[in-house]
């Protein structure tokens, strides 16, 4: 029985290591490739077909020394996802027909919305040996909070000639997972799901990642 129990525990441990975790994203996208005609009605959609080229643009806050490195990584992950849709960075940025801006935010909370908001003190004790005697030593233990992260990525695409926003999309995800390149790429993959002609309205896009 002991050997059987150990075998089962080993199998479960290996299965857990080889499993996946789900990045569930709340996504909403807005495509407006065509300009409005004078009557105020929207012109027939003119969705650009791949391949397309673009250049990145940054907000002033994204050009600061401390933020520039983070932005470099974020744009690299975005570039990887856009390449799957046939969009690549232009070799001559000045001639690119599209401008892409990407932002990411993270809010770190001490606990999840479902955790107890008050610290729960636990009274525990231990047996201590000393001077030939055994005595009970009480102690209090405060469990550490497990942080809960709220993350969001936003991608905005503009027509380079006019500066008009032609595409906007965002993906939001919250959970306990630490920040990793795979996590952010999964969020960007979800945000650009259906690009360049996404379904309308809010939707959920789940991406499974290996542990």
N, CA, C and O of each residue as an XYZ file, in Angstrom:
844
protein
N       0.822     -1.207      0.000
C       0.000      0.000      0.000
C       0.856      1.256      0.000
O       0.533      2.247     -0.656
N       1.970      1.196      0.759
C       2.860      2.362      0.828
C       3.454      2.658     -0.534
O       3.505      3.807     -0.972
N       3.914      1.575     -1.211
C       4.491      1.776     -2.535
C       3.454      2.310     -3.522
O       3.766      3.150     -4.366
N       2.236      1.823     -3.413
C       1.171      2.297     -4.297
C       0.867      3.774     -4.057
O       0.666      4.537     -5.002
N       0.835      4.169     -2.779
C       0.577      5.579     -2.451
C       1.680      6.477     -2.991
O       1.407      7.543     -3.543
N       2.934      6.041     -2.828
C       4.056      6.834     -3.341
C       3.993      6.949     -4.854
O       4.278      8.009     -5.412
N       3.622      5.867     -5.515
C       3.520      5.905     -6.974
C       2.453      6.877     -7.428
O       2.644      7.619     -8.391
N       1.314      6.869     -6.721
C       0.241      7.784     -7.078
C       0.647      9.230     -6.863
O       0.344     10.092     -7.688
N       1.334      9.502     -5.753
C       1.787     10.866     -5.479
C       2.788     11.330     -6.527
O       2.745     12.480     -6.963
N       3.693     10.437     -6.933
C       4.678     10.786     -7.956
C       3.995     11.104     -9.279
O       4.365     12.060     -9.961
N       2.992     10.298     -9.641
C       2.261     10.523    -10.884
C       1.546     11.861    -10.863
O       1.560     12.590    -11.855
N       0.919     12.190     -9.736
C       0.211     13.465     -9.620
C       1.176     14.635     -9.696
O       0.878     15.653    -10.321
N       2.337     14.491     -9.060
C       3.325     15.571     -9.086
C       3.827     15.814    -10.496
O       3.953     16.960    -10.926
N       4.119     14.720    -11.229
C       4.596     14.879    -12.601
C       3.514     15.475    -13.486
O       3.797     16.301    -14.353
N       2.278     15.056    -13.266
C       1.178     15.613    -14.056
C       1.021     17.094    -13.801
O       0.745     17.855    -14.728
N       1.195     17.524    -12.546
C       1.079     18.944    -12.225
C       2.176     19.757    -12.866
O       1.934     20.869    -13.335
N       3.407     19.204    -12.893
C       4.530     19.930    -13.482
C       4.352     20.079    -14.989
O       4.748     21.086    -15.576
N       3.742     19.052    -15.613
C       3.614     19.060    -17.062
C       2.312     19.691    -17.516
O       2.023     19.678    -18.713
N       1.514     20.245    -16.611
C       0.213     20.781    -16.961
C       0.298     22.176    -17.552
O       1.373     22.678    -17.880
N      -0.866     22.781    -17.676
C      -0.968     24.131    -18.211
C      -1.769     24.994    -17.254
O      -2.463     24.482    -16.375
N      -1.671     26.293    -17.428
C      -2.552     27.197    -16.708
C      -3.196     28.138    -17.713
O      -2.608     28.463    -18.745
N      -4.395     28.567    -17.403
C      -5.210     29.328    -18.343
C      -5.139     30.815    -18.040
O      -5.355     31.247    -16.908
N      -4.832     31.586    -19.070
C      -4.869     33.047    -18.984
C      -6.193     33.489    -19.603
O      -6.326     33.558    -20.824
N      -7.159     33.784    -18.753
C      -8.472     34.202    -19.245
C      -8.487     35.725    -19.381
O      -8.135     36.447    -18.448
N      -8.893     36.193    -20.543
C      -8.824     37.615    -20.872
C     -10.199     38.162    -21.245
O     -10.937     37.558    -22.023
N     -10.520     39.312    -20.675
C     -11.706     40.060    -21.093
C     -11.273     41.003    -22.210
O     -10.473     41.911    -21.983
N     -11.798     40.792    -23.409
C     -11.316     41.498    -24.598
C     -12.449     42.310    -25.217
O     -13.605     41.889    -25.252
N     -12.071     43.489    -25.705
C     -13.005     44.286    -26.503
C     -12.202     45.033    -27.559
O     -11.183     45.653    -27.258
N     -12.676     44.967    -28.801
C     -11.944     45.550    -29.931
C     -12.869     46.445    -30.746
O     -14.078     46.224    -30.821
N     -12.255     47.474    -31.360
C     -13.005     48.427    -32.185
C     -12.229     48.626    -33.489
O     -11.109     49.138    -33.480
N     -12.831     48.219    -34.604
C     -12.208     48.400    -35.917
C     -12.955     49.486    -36.673
O     -14.182     49.450    -36.760
N     -12.221     50.458    -37.225
C     -12.830     51.574    -37.957
C     -11.857     51.964    -39.067
O     -11.327     53.074    -39.100
N     -11.642     51.016    -39.970
C     -10.632     51.235    -41.006
C     -11.046     52.315    -42.006
O     -10.189     53.023    -42.537
N     -12.349     52.450    -42.268
C     -12.828     53.433    -43.247
C     -13.257     54.713    -42.558
O     -13.815     54.681    -41.461
N     -12.999     55.834    -43.199
C     -13.438     57.125    -42.662
C     -14.935     57.289    -42.912
O     -15.506     56.647    -43.793
N     -15.555     58.158    -42.123
C     -16.973     58.454    -42.324
C     -17.157     59.292    -43.592
O     -16.372     60.199    -43.869
N     -18.174     58.982    -44.334
C     -18.472     59.772    -45.529
C     -19.282     60.998    -45.113
O     -19.804     61.014    -43.998
N     -19.415     62.044    -45.970
C     -20.039     63.305    -45.557
C     -21.424     63.160    -44.959
O     -21.801     63.966    -44.107
N     -22.198     62.165    -45.370
C     -23.550     62.029    -44.844
C     -23.561     61.596    -43.382
O     -24.604     61.642    -42.731
N     -22.415     61.176    -42.864
C     -22.335     60.727    -41.483
C     -22.416     59.227    -41.347
O     -22.130     58.686    -40.279
N     -22.804     58.539    -42.416
C     -22.840     57.072    -42.377
C     -21.436     56.538    -42.588
O     -20.590     57.189    -43.200
N     -21.211     55.367    -42.081
C     -19.887     54.782    -42.212
C     -19.717     54.155    -43.584
O     -20.602     53.447    -44.065
N     -18.583     54.415    -44.210
C     -18.308     53.843    -45.520
C     -18.080     52.342    -45.386
O     -17.762     51.858    -44.299
N     -18.241     51.598    -46.485
C     -17.993     50.155    -46.418
C     -16.602     49.868    -45.862
O     -15.635     50.569    -46.161
N     -16.530     48.835    -45.058
C     -15.260     48.505    -44.405
C     -14.181     48.219    -45.440
O     -14.411     47.492    -46.406
N     -13.025     48.785    -45.234
C     -11.873     48.553    -46.095
C     -10.777     47.940    -45.240
O      -9.782     48.593    -44.925
N     -10.964     46.694    -44.872
C     -10.013     46.027    -43.994
C      -8.721     45.765    -44.752
O      -8.748     45.119    -45.800
N      -7.580     46.254    -44.247
C      -6.310     46.042    -44.951
C      -5.917     44.570    -44.935
O      -6.001     43.901    -43.905
N      -5.493     44.086    -46.076
C      -5.081     42.699    -46.202
C      -3.576     42.576    -46.002
O      -2.813     43.443    -46.428
N      -3.154     41.497    -45.355
C      -1.730     41.245    -45.159
C      -1.077     40.938    -46.513
O      -1.719     40.397    -47.414
N       0.215     41.294    -46.642
C       1.089     41.858    -45.597
C       0.954     43.371    -45.488
O       0.618     44.061    -46.451
N       1.229     43.863    -44.280
C       1.225     45.294    -43.995
C       2.466     45.621    -43.177
O       3.022     44.760    -42.495
N       2.890     46.878    -43.254
C       4.034     47.329    -42.455
C       3.596     48.486    -41.566
O       2.634     49.190    -41.872
N       4.307     48.670    -40.474
C       3.966     49.707    -39.504
C       5.221     50.149    -38.769
O       6.298     49.571    -38.917
N       5.043     51.196    -37.972
C       6.102     51.632    -37.060
C       5.478     51.860    -35.693
O       4.296     52.186    -35.584
N       6.277     51.688    -34.660
C       5.798     51.942    -33.304
C       5.905     53.429    -33.000
O       6.801     54.116    -33.489
N       4.978     53.908    -32.187
C       5.083     55.252    -31.649
C       4.876     55.182    -30.144
O       4.193     54.290    -29.641
N       5.474     56.133    -29.428
C       5.451     56.102    -27.967
C       4.942     57.412    -27.392
O       5.108     58.484    -27.973
N       4.315     57.287    -26.228
C       3.962     58.460    -25.449
C       5.217     59.023    -24.802
O       6.202     58.300    -24.649
N       5.206     60.299    -24.416
C       6.382     60.856    -23.748
C       6.808     60.057    -22.520
O       8.001     59.884    -22.272
N       5.830     59.568    -21.750
C       6.166     58.798    -20.555
C       6.833     57.468    -20.886
O       7.536     56.901    -20.050
N       6.617     56.970    -22.096
C       7.220     55.699    -22.492
C       8.631     55.871    -23.033
O       9.316     54.891    -23.327
N       9.063     57.128    -23.164
C      10.408     57.391    -23.670
C      11.405     57.657    -22.543
O      12.610     57.735    -22.781
N      10.899     57.795    -21.314
C      11.797     58.041    -20.196
C      12.753     56.871    -20.007
O      12.442     55.739    -20.378
N      13.919     57.150    -19.429
C      14.956     56.131    -19.328
C      14.465     54.884    -18.612
O      14.713     53.770    -19.073
N      13.773     55.053    -17.491
C      13.318     53.891    -16.738
C      12.224     53.113    -17.442
O      12.128     51.896    -17.284
N      11.395     53.806    -18.221
C      10.275     53.158    -18.896
C      10.656     52.611    -20.265
O       9.991     51.710    -20.775
N      11.712     53.141    -20.863
C      12.067     52.751    -22.228
C      12.402     51.267    -22.327
O      12.034     50.617    -23.305
N      13.097     50.720    -21.326
C      13.446     49.303    -21.375
C      12.198     48.431    -21.304
O      12.086     47.445    -22.034
N      11.263     48.789    -20.430
C      10.006     48.041    -20.357
C       9.238     48.153    -21.672
O       8.643     47.180    -22.134
N       9.254     49.334    -22.267
C       8.544     49.526    -23.521
C       9.187     48.735    -24.645
O       8.493     48.210    -25.516
N      10.523     48.645    -24.631
C      11.220     47.836    -25.642
C      10.738     46.387    -25.601
O      10.486     45.773    -26.638
N      10.613     45.851    -24.383
C      10.153     44.469    -24.250
C       8.696     44.336    -24.694
O       8.339     43.386    -25.392
N       7.862     45.284    -24.289
C       6.449     45.225    -24.645
C       6.263     45.280    -26.158
O       5.442     44.551    -26.713
N       7.018     46.137    -26.814
C       6.907     46.245    -28.267
C       7.451     45.000    -28.957
O       6.946     44.603    -30.007
N       8.477     44.382    -28.376
C       9.007     43.144    -28.953
C       7.962     42.036    -28.901
O       7.801     41.282    -29.861
N       7.248     41.939    -27.772
C       6.187     40.931    -27.659
C       5.046     41.232    -28.626
O       4.481     40.320    -29.231
N       4.709     42.512    -28.769
C       3.657     42.902    -29.697
C       4.060     42.582    -31.128
O       3.250     42.097    -31.918
N       5.304     42.852    -31.451
C       5.798     42.566    -32.804
C       5.673     41.081    -33.131
O       5.314     40.710    -34.248
N       5.977     40.224    -32.132
C       5.876     38.779    -32.336
C       4.441     38.369    -32.659
O       4.212     37.546    -33.545
N       3.471     38.947    -31.938
C       2.074     38.597    -32.161
C       1.574     39.153    -33.496
O       0.867     38.455    -34.223
N       1.928     40.396    -33.831
C       1.485     40.992    -35.084
C       2.041     40.247    -36.293
O       1.398     40.191    -37.341
N       3.229     39.677    -36.147
C       3.811     38.913    -37.257
C       2.940     37.719    -37.627
O       2.906     37.311    -38.788
N       2.240     37.162    -36.653
C       1.349     36.030    -36.955
C       0.153     36.463    -37.799
O      -0.516     35.625    -38.403
N      -0.119     37.772    -37.845
C      -1.222     38.298    -38.657
C      -0.710     38.927    -39.952
O      -1.482     39.546    -40.685
N       0.578     38.774    -40.238
C       1.130     39.303    -41.474
C       1.534     40.759    -41.418
O       1.756     41.379    -42.458
N       1.634     41.328    -40.205
C       2.074     42.711    -40.030
C       3.507     42.710    -39.504
O       3.812     42.048    -38.511
N       4.384     43.456    -40.178
C       5.790     43.499    -39.778
C       6.251     44.951    -39.652
O       5.679     45.856    -40.260
N       7.287     45.149    -38.859
C       7.857     46.487    -38.679
C       8.530     46.916    -39.979
O       9.276     46.145    -40.583
N       8.263     48.152    -40.409
C       8.807     48.663    -41.668
C      10.305     48.887    -41.558
O      10.800     49.358    -40.534
N      11.016     48.551    -42.609
C      12.460     48.808    -42.643
C      12.732     50.306    -42.720
O      13.728     50.794    -42.186
N      11.842     51.025    -43.385
C      11.928     52.494    -43.441
C      10.724     53.044    -42.681
O       9.668     53.254    -43.280
N      10.859     53.283    -41.370
C       9.710     53.689    -40.544
C       8.960     54.909    -41.075
O       7.740     54.993    -40.935
N       9.670     55.841    -41.676
C       9.007     57.062    -42.147
C       7.983     56.770    -43.235
O       7.048     57.547    -43.428
N       8.148     55.665    -43.942
C       7.239     55.333    -45.034
C       6.145     54.347    -44.626
O       5.348     53.938    -45.470
N       6.088     53.958    -43.359
C       5.100     52.979    -42.914
C       3.700     53.582    -42.965
O       3.506     54.711    -42.513
N       2.724     52.860    -43.501
C       1.363     53.412    -43.590
C       0.597     53.393    -42.273
O      -0.440     54.046    -42.160
N       1.091     52.650    -41.264
C       0.386     52.536    -39.988
C       1.329     52.825    -38.834
O       2.530     52.565    -38.904
N       0.743     53.383    -37.748
C       1.485     53.626    -36.510
C       0.815     52.830    -35.402
O      -0.405     52.880    -35.245
N       1.607     52.098    -34.637
C       1.093     51.223    -33.578
C       1.594     51.711    -32.225
O       2.789     51.939    -32.033
N       0.671     51.866    -31.302
C       1.002     52.257    -29.934
C       0.481     51.193    -28.986
O      -0.683     50.802    -29.077
N       1.320     50.720    -28.082
C       0.925     49.674    -27.147
C       1.246     50.118    -25.727
O       2.326     50.649    -25.468
N       0.314     49.903    -24.814
C       0.519     50.238    -23.404
C       0.114     49.051    -22.550
O      -0.712     48.228    -22.944
N       0.717     48.984    -21.368
C       0.419     47.906    -20.422
C       0.427     48.476    -19.013
O       1.264     49.315    -18.677
N      -0.499     48.020    -18.200
C      -0.588     48.461    -16.811
C      -0.755     47.254    -15.893
O      -1.343     46.239    -16.268
N      -0.223     47.394    -14.684
C      -0.352     46.362    -13.659
C      -0.706     47.014    -12.339
O      -0.054     47.970    -11.918
N      -1.736     46.501    -11.684
C      -2.109     46.947    -10.340
C      -1.915     45.757     -9.408
O      -2.499     44.693     -9.611
N      -1.086     45.951     -8.383
C      -0.818     44.885     -7.412
C      -1.662     45.100     -6.167
O      -1.525     46.110     -5.477
N      -2.528     44.151     -5.890
C      -3.359     44.188     -4.690
C      -2.808     43.211     -3.656
O      -2.214     42.192     -4.006
N      -3.008     43.529     -2.391
C      -2.487     42.680     -1.324
C      -3.138     41.307     -1.317
O      -2.526     40.326     -0.895
N      -4.386     41.237     -1.786
C      -5.127     39.975     -1.790
C      -6.176     40.029     -2.891
O      -6.438     41.085     -3.466
N      -6.764     38.889     -3.170
C      -7.790     38.832     -4.199
C      -9.100     39.392     -3.649
O      -9.243     39.531     -2.434
N     -10.056     39.714     -4.517
C     -11.345     40.239     -4.033
C     -12.104     39.242     -3.167
O     -13.016     39.627     -2.435
N     -11.739     37.964     -3.244
C     -12.476     36.946     -2.493
C     -11.803     36.570     -1.177
O     -12.370     35.819     -0.383
N     -10.602     37.085     -0.941
C      -9.903     36.777      0.302
C     -10.487     37.569      1.463
O     -11.120     38.608      1.273
N     -10.262     37.061      2.658
C     -10.682     37.752      3.872
C      -9.923     39.069      3.981
O      -8.692     39.057      3.982
N     -10.617     40.210      4.073
C      -9.912     41.493      4.128
C      -9.193     41.741      5.445
O      -8.373     42.656      5.531
N      -9.484     40.939      6.483
C      -8.851     41.150      7.785
C      -7.834     40.051      8.054
O      -8.113     38.879      7.803
N      -6.657     40.412      8.560
C      -5.674     39.372      8.888
C      -6.248     38.393      9.913
O      -6.856     38.807     10.900
N      -6.058     37.129      9.684
C      -6.572     36.112     10.607
C      -5.440     35.582     11.476
O      -4.582     34.830     11.013
N      -5.451     35.988     12.742
C      -4.432     35.538     13.677
C      -4.710     34.090     14.057
O      -5.850     33.708     14.324
N      -3.671     33.310     14.075
C      -3.788     31.918     14.487
C      -2.954     31.704     15.754
O      -1.789     32.097     15.827
N      -3.573     31.083     16.730
C      -2.855     30.801     17.972
C      -2.287     29.396     17.877
O      -3.024     28.420     17.732
N      -0.982     29.308     17.959
C      -0.322     28.021     17.886
C       0.727     27.939     18.989
O       1.076     28.942     19.612
N       1.216     26.743     19.212
C       2.248     26.573     20.225
C       3.227     25.495     19.826
O       3.009     24.773     18.854
N       4.295     25.388     20.571
C       5.287     24.369     20.318
C       5.898     23.904     21.638
O       5.947     24.642     22.621
N       6.356     22.662     21.624
C       7.015     22.101     22.797
C       8.498     22.408     22.720
O       9.160     22.079     21.735
N       9.022     23.046     23.774
C      10.426     23.438     23.807
C      11.112     22.703     24.953
O      10.581     22.627     26.061
N      12.286     22.167     24.676
C      13.055     21.453     25.708
C      14.164     22.356     26.215
O      14.840     23.017     25.427
N      14.355     22.388     27.532
C      15.428     23.192     28.105
C      15.626     22.904     29.575
O      14.657     22.785     30.325
N      16.890     22.789     29.998
C      17.235     22.526     31.397
C      16.546     21.264     31.938
O      16.163     21.201     33.106
N      16.402     20.277     31.072
C      15.807     19.023     31.507
C      14.298     19.036     31.610
O      13.694     18.067     32.071
N      13.675     20.148     31.177
C      12.219     20.247     31.263
C      11.633     20.440     29.867
O      12.311     20.921     28.960
N      10.403     20.069     29.711
C       9.644     20.328     28.499
C       8.509     21.291     28.860
O       7.786     21.064     29.830
N       8.359     22.318     28.112
C       7.276     23.249     28.409
C       6.653     23.740     27.104
O       7.254     23.655     26.033
N       5.436     24.254     27.229
C       4.643     24.712     26.086
C       4.905     26.187     25.837
O       4.764     27.021     26.732
N       5.290     26.491     24.606
C       5.587     27.878     24.256
C       4.549     28.373     23.251
O       4.583     27.971     22.088
N       3.620     29.245     23.683
C       2.612     29.760     22.743
C       3.220     30.780     21.783
O       4.186     31.465     22.119
N       2.654     30.868     20.612
C       3.096     31.883     19.651
C       1.946     32.200     18.711
O       1.047     31.384     18.507
N       1.988     33.395     18.146
C       0.989     33.827     17.192
C       1.606     33.794     15.794
O       2.769     34.153     15.612
N       0.834     33.372     14.832
C       1.284     33.312     13.451
C       0.298     34.088     12.584
O      -0.910     33.856     12.644
N       0.815     35.000     11.789
C      -0.022     35.755     10.861
C       0.267     35.271      9.448
O       1.390     35.439      8.974
N      -0.700     34.678      8.758
C      -0.444     34.207      7.396
C      -0.177     35.378      6.458
O      -0.799     36.434      6.571
N       0.751     35.179      5.537
C       1.096     36.222      4.573
C       0.029     36.298      3.485
O      -0.513     35.279      3.059
N      -0.265     37.524      3.042
C      -1.214     37.704      1.955
C      -0.590     37.240      0.642
O       0.615     37.381      0.432
N      -1.403     36.698     -0.216
C      -0.967     36.318     -1.554
C      -1.428     37.410     -2.511
O      -2.631     37.618     -2.666
N      -0.498     38.111     -3.157
C      -0.884     39.252     -3.999
C      -1.764     38.833     -5.172
O      -1.691     37.711     -5.673
N      -2.589     39.770     -5.583
C      -3.513     39.574     -6.697
C      -3.273     40.694     -7.701
O      -3.318     41.870     -7.340
N      -3.017     40.339     -8.958
C      -2.619     41.313     -9.967
C      -3.745     41.567    -10.966
O      -4.399     40.637    -11.436
N      -3.955     42.838    -11.277
C      -4.877     43.241    -12.335
C      -4.039     43.841    -13.457
O      -3.346     44.842    -13.270
N      -4.117     43.208    -14.633
C      -3.283     43.637    -15.756
C      -4.149     43.968    -16.967
O      -5.223     43.399    -17.162
N      -3.651     44.902    -17.774
C      -4.359     45.283    -18.994
C      -3.359     45.699    -20.058
O      -2.384     46.392    -19.767
N      -3.603     45.275    -21.288
C      -2.819     45.729    -22.432
C      -3.762     46.382    -23.425
O      -4.895     45.936    -23.609
N      -3.288     47.438    -24.060
C      -4.080     48.172    -25.060
C      -3.221     48.385    -26.290
O      -2.068     48.804    -26.188
N      -3.783     48.097    -27.446
C      -3.098     48.333    -28.716
C      -3.950     49.294    -29.537
O      -5.137     49.054    -29.757
N      -3.333     50.383    -29.986
C      -4.015     51.380    -30.811
C      -3.248     51.511    -32.122
O      -2.026     51.665    -32.122
N      -3.966     51.450    -33.232
C      -3.355     51.595    -34.556
C      -3.936     52.831    -35.228
O      -5.152     53.026    -35.252
N      -3.053     53.660    -35.772
C      -3.460     54.895    -36.449
C      -3.015     54.868    -37.901
O      -2.008     54.260    -38.262
N      -3.800     55.548    -38.713
C      -3.377     55.798    -40.088
C      -2.239     56.813    -40.037
O      -2.405     57.903    -39.490
N      -1.095     56.464    -40.598
C       0.094     57.312    -40.464
C      -0.091     58.661    -41.142
O       0.441     59.667    -40.672
N      -0.828     58.695    -42.223
C      -0.975     59.951    -42.968
C      -1.872     60.941    -42.247
O      -1.558     62.129    -42.182
N      -2.988     60.462    -41.703
C      -3.961     61.368    -41.093
C      -3.913     61.378    -39.567
O      -4.414     62.311    -38.939
N      -3.317     60.354    -38.971
C      -3.305     60.239    -37.515
C      -4.609     59.699    -36.952
O      -4.767     59.627    -35.733
N      -5.553     59.315    -37.816
C      -6.850     58.821    -37.378
C      -6.727     57.421    -36.784
O      -6.038     56.567    -37.343
N      -7.392     57.183    -35.654
C      -7.395     55.863    -35.036
C      -8.274     54.944    -35.868
O      -9.452     55.226    -36.091
N      -7.689     53.841    -36.326
C      -8.429     52.889    -37.158
C      -8.680     51.572    -36.435
O      -9.510     50.772    -36.868
N      -7.973     51.349    -35.346
C      -8.150     50.085    -34.612
C      -7.744     50.295    -33.154
O      -6.704     50.883    -32.858
N      -8.584     49.805    -32.264
C      -8.287     49.867    -30.826
C      -8.743     48.558    -30.192
O      -9.849     48.086    -30.456
N      -7.908     47.988    -29.375
C      -8.276     46.747    -28.706
C      -7.591     46.676    -27.349
O      -6.506     47.226    -27.160
N      -8.229     46.001    -26.415
C      -7.628     45.832    -25.099
C      -8.011     44.477    -24.518
O      -9.077     43.933    -24.806
N      -7.121     43.955    -23.702
C      -7.349     42.690    -23.005
C      -7.017     42.895    -21.540
O      -5.974     43.458    -21.208
N      -7.899     42.442    -20.665
C      -7.681     42.535    -19.225
C      -7.646     41.150    -18.604
O      -8.448     40.281    -18.944
N      -6.712     40.959    -17.697
C      -6.576     39.668    -17.014
C      -6.181     39.933    -15.570
O      -5.364     40.812    -15.299
N      -6.756     39.178    -14.645
C      -6.337     39.307    -13.260
C      -6.151     37.913    -12.662
O      -6.844     36.960    -13.019
N      -5.191     37.829    -11.744
C      -4.883     36.541    -11.127
C      -3.630     36.627    -10.288
O      -3.098     37.712    -10.055
N      -3.162     35.478     -9.836
C      -1.995     35.424     -8.947
C      -0.688     35.195     -9.701
O       0.383     35.243     -9.095
N      -0.752     34.948    -11.007
C       0.460     34.612    -11.741
C       1.444     35.774    -11.750
O       1.057     36.935    -11.874
N       2.731     35.435    -11.614
C       3.770     36.445    -11.702
C       3.914     36.917    -13.144
O       3.507     36.230    -14.080
N       4.496     38.091    -13.304
C       4.698     38.643    -14.638
C       5.778     37.852    -15.364
O       6.882     37.677    -14.849
N       5.452     37.374    -16.566
C       6.406     36.661    -17.414
C       6.186     37.094    -18.856
O       5.095     37.553    -19.196
N       7.204     36.957    -19.718
C       6.983     37.260    -21.142
C       5.837     36.446    -21.734
O       5.060     36.965    -22.535
N       5.725     35.171    -21.345
C       4.656     34.328    -21.885
C       3.281     34.848    -21.495
O       2.345     34.789    -22.293
N       3.152     35.355    -20.276
C       1.872     35.887    -19.823
C       1.473     37.114    -20.634
O       0.331     37.218    -21.081
N       2.409     38.044    -20.828
C       2.100     39.253    -21.584
C       1.837     38.926    -23.046
O       0.962     39.531    -23.665
N       2.582     37.979    -23.608
C       2.320     37.602    -24.989
C       0.943     36.965    -25.131
O       0.259     37.172    -26.133
N       0.538     36.185    -24.122
C      -0.798     35.588    -24.159
C      -1.871     36.675    -24.129
O      -2.880     36.569    -24.826
N      -1.660     37.712    -23.329
C      -2.620     38.810    -23.270
C      -2.669     39.569    -24.595
O      -3.742     39.952    -25.064
N      -1.495     39.782    -25.192
C      -1.463     40.465    -26.482
C      -2.089     39.603    -27.576
O      -2.770     40.110    -28.467
N      -1.853     38.303    -27.497
C      -2.475     37.391    -28.445
C      -3.992     37.448    -28.333
O      -4.703     37.414    -29.338
N      -4.480     37.536    -27.094
C      -5.928     37.649    -26.884
C      -6.453     38.990    -27.385
O      -7.509     39.049    -28.016
N      -5.719     40.067    -27.106
C      -6.153     41.398    -27.535
C      -6.264     41.481    -29.052
O      -7.152     42.156    -29.574
N      -5.368     40.797    -29.765
C      -5.363     40.843    -31.224
C      -6.083     39.656    -31.839
O      -5.942     39.393    -33.033
N      -6.847     38.943    -31.039
C      -7.661     37.848    -31.552
C      -8.688     38.395    -32.551
O      -9.409     39.345    -32.246
N      -8.750     37.796    -33.735
C      -9.675     38.262    -34.757
C      -9.181     39.427    -35.584
O      -9.879     39.869    -36.497
N      -7.998     39.938    -35.293
C      -7.426     41.068    -36.029
C      -7.237     40.678    -37.498
O      -6.807     39.559    -37.777
N      -7.547     41.574    -38.442
C      -7.958     42.979    -38.295
C      -9.472     43.199    -38.349
O      -9.925     44.342    -38.404
N     -10.262     42.112    -38.335
C     -11.723     42.252    -38.379
C     -12.327     41.461    -37.228
O     -12.869     40.377    -37.443
N     -12.241     41.986    -36.008
C     -12.671     41.233    -34.825
C     -14.190     41.226    -34.675
O     -14.877     42.060    -35.265
N     -14.712     40.293    -33.891
C     -16.145     40.333    -33.578
C     -16.456     41.543    -32.709
O     -15.594     42.030    -31.977
N     -17.684     42.022    -32.794
C     -18.066     43.196    -32.015
C     -18.483     42.798    -30.606
O     -18.889     41.664    -30.355
N     -18.372     43.750    -29.700
C     -18.809     43.522    -28.325
C     -17.762     42.845    -27.466
O     -16.777     42.310    -27.977
N     -17.979     42.869    -26.147
C     -17.045     42.214    -25.214
C     -17.047     40.704    -25.429
O     -18.066     40.117    -25.794
N     -15.909     40.095    -25.200
C     -15.790     38.652    -25.324
C     -14.667     38.157    -24.425
O     -13.833     38.937    -23.966
N     -14.656     36.878    -24.184
C     -13.579     36.276    -23.401
C     -12.724     35.418    -24.311
O     -13.231     34.606    -25.084
N     -11.414     35.613    -24.205
C     -10.457     34.847    -24.999
C      -9.493     34.174    -24.029
O      -8.759     34.854    -23.312
N      -9.491     32.859    -24.002
C      -8.641     32.099    -23.094
C      -7.427     31.564    -23.843
O      -7.541     31.039    -24.951
N      -6.269     31.708    -23.221
C      -5.014     31.196    -23.781
C      -4.397     30.262    -22.752
O      -4.187     30.657    -21.606
N      -4.106     29.034    -23.144
C      -3.471     28.063    -22.242
C      -1.962     28.092    -22.423
O      -1.458     28.022    -23.544
N      -1.244     28.197    -21.304
C       0.214     28.230    -21.313
C       0.761     27.065    -20.502
O       0.154     26.660    -19.510
N       1.919     26.514    -20.918
C       2.542     25.465    -20.116
C       3.075     26.032    -18.819
O       3.539     27.171    -18.773
N       3.008     25.235    -17.762
C       3.520     25.691    -16.474
C       5.036     25.726    -16.480
O       5.650     26.087    -15.476
